[in-house]
Amino acid sequence: MEKVYIVDGHSVIFSTPELREYHGAGKQGEVARNELLRTLTDFQDRNDVKVILVFDGQGRNNKPEPRQEMDIMVIYSRARQTADSVIERLAAKYAERYDINVVSNDRAVLDTVSSSGAHAMSVRSMWEVVD
């Protein structure tokens, strides 16, 4: 069964000191998001996994950098929708077909995805796997 990591982008950024510092450096978090994207793309490239990175978009016109076909999937939530709800919906929809690992430090999200059959993973645990 294919392994998929669904990553709560802002949870990772604000739980990782280096990324949190990049986020505070200006450009409204663009530097932190791009660093996380780069790191997770490298992780996917070195392992037999797929990565989906989810951010709160809150209806903004986010324009991610152009991506090649093999890059990780990046999803921004729509207006009146949260990244948490996107993550929960993806986990519920695909937990039976894929080995889903949801990365977040939001306990409510992790509890919800666990009840759908996905594996809950803290940000610290993700970094242990990625490193």
N, C-alpha and C positions, 0 to 999 in steps of 0.2 A: 504494500500500500504506500502510495507516494506521501512523503512528509511535507506538510505546509505549515509555515509560521505566519500567523496573523499578528502583526505588531502594532500596538497602540503607540503611535509616534510621539505624541506629547507626553505620555506617561514615561516613556524612555528618556526623552530629552530632560524632563524636570527631575528625573531620578538619577541622572548621570552627571556628576559634577562638571566634567569637561564640556559636555553638551549644553548644560545649563548656563555655563559661563559664555559659550559661543552665542547662546540665545540672548543673553543680556548685552552682548557687544553691539547690538544695533541690527539694522536691516530686518527687523520684525521676525527674527527667528530663521531667516533664510540660510544663514551660515550653519546653524545647528541642524536644520533639516537636511541640507546637502551633505553634511558630514555623516549623519546617520544613514542616509541613502547610499552613500559611497561604501560605508562599512558593511551594510547588509547586502549590497550587491556583491561585494567581495566574498562574503560568507556564502551566499547562494552559488557563486561561481566555483568555490572550492569544495562544495558538498552536494550531495544528491537531494536537494531540497528546493522548494519554491517559497518565496517570501512575498507577503502582501503587507505593505506599510500603510496604515490608516491614520489620517489627520482630521481634526475638526476644521472644516472649511467655512462653516457658518455663512454660506452663501457668497463668500468673496470669490472674485475671479482669480483663483490661483492659477498661475501658469508655470507648471513644473518645467525644468530643463528638458529639452528634447531627449528622448530615450530610444535606445536601440531595442530591437525586438526581444533580446535575451535579458534585458534589465528586469529588476523586480517591478511588481505592480504597485503603483501608488494611487491611493484613493483619498479624495477629500470629500467629507460629508457635505450634503446640500444644506440650503437654508432650512432652518427649523428641524434639523437632524443632527445628531451628535455622532462623533466617531465611535462612541460606545455602542450605539444602536446598530451601526454598520457592522462592527465587529461581531456583535451578538447574532445578527442575522446571517452573516457569512458562516459562523461556526455552526449554527443550527442547520443551515442548508447543506453543508458539505461534510459534517462530521462522520457520516456513515460511509462516504466514498473515499475520504482521505484521512491520514493521520494528522489531525489538526492540533497545533500547539498555539495557544493564544498567550501573548506576552503583554502584561500590564501589571501595574501596581494598584489598580483599582479593584478592591476586593469584591465589589458587587458584580463587576464585569466577569471576573474569574469564576465566581460562584455560578453565574448564569450560564457561561459557556461550558462549565463542568457538567451541568445538568443536561446539556445537549449532547454530551459524549466527547467533547473536545478536552484536551489536556490544558490545565491552567499552569502558567509559568510566570514567575516573578521576573522583573527586569534583571535583578542580580543573577538569577539562574540563566537567563538568556546570555548575559555577558560571559558566564563561565563556559557556555557552549560555543559562543562566537569566538572567544579568545582561544 
